[in-house]
């Protein structure tokens, strides 16, 4: 079965950096667009970033544009989210998700077929 496993979360001070990884198994990774979402306590899960199956097209939420970078390595079946200049408002559980197909990066949660279990990111002020 499809498995997405996030790692790399943790506690960091404001202004710091973290790199999240999402290791995929049970699917042909290069047939899927990948996305990162986050959910803070008491809030809905929101779009952070997405990348096309080929890695050639990316999309970002305005709140993270210029600070976060999504990438992927199809040879390693892994997607990444490099997070720089972190702010306390970035604190959330971060989820990766897989979207079957070859279209543009998707922002809607409903576009994604498979989800990881999440990894906690906490940014202290």
Order of alpha helices (4+ residues) and beta strands (2+ residues): beta-beta-beta-beta-beta-beta-beta-beta-beta-beta-beta
